[in-house]
């Protein structure tokens, strides 16, 4: 069960910080609404999606083979990325079947302050994750969540991995982060990364407070209408899209770092992630490079040194 450690913060500050943490979690469960329960048909469905998205993957505003989809309803928000990775499917599959590799990915995000994984013999596991501000912060002042890690399908042609947390800050619920992957020719992999969560009145009010103060003017990646002159979506949908991109780029950064010698991999992926996010400075810029690298190196060292103490 999640513990929220207030540490004497004032009520208004807590409200804004809570909303910030929710925004951090709002990045990307299932691609195709679980249309089929068999890995073979799900693999085929994902490949069909790849075929349908080929024109958009080849030419888009992101300058990489990537497509966004996002939705917002009265009590849920979700965002989905479809992308082609320059990594072979066996590498992607072996990486994300392991809970501890998710921690190596998640810690790249500005708001992830700590992550520790445990695994069970039945391919399930847990992630203890602390979410906080975009600047350095003691763990006692962060939100602690517990995600289950479950490999729902793993064949030579298909991978499905789900992270799920029942509860989040401010009565948010049902966090689902799911990665689906299939192999493509020439050693590439097509993935779908989707994140969704639910919220009640308290969560919506906190988000509205954040978006009208610290989050004012921040936007996502989807145009608000089909008119080319329109701006980008904002609000909760914009927050979901920003963090979906941050998590996707963390996956990219981790896989790219595997080409480096082990001793250089952490620094390589930190640098890659920062440089990649700066390509979308309008949406993603928060810190300068020295500040990000210094904070993340310290947080990574803390993650390596500390046992799970904040669940």
Order of alpha helices (4+ residues) and beta strands (2+ residues): alpha-alpha-beta-beta-alpha-alpha-beta-beta-beta-beta-beta-beta-alpha-alpha-alpha-alpha-alpha
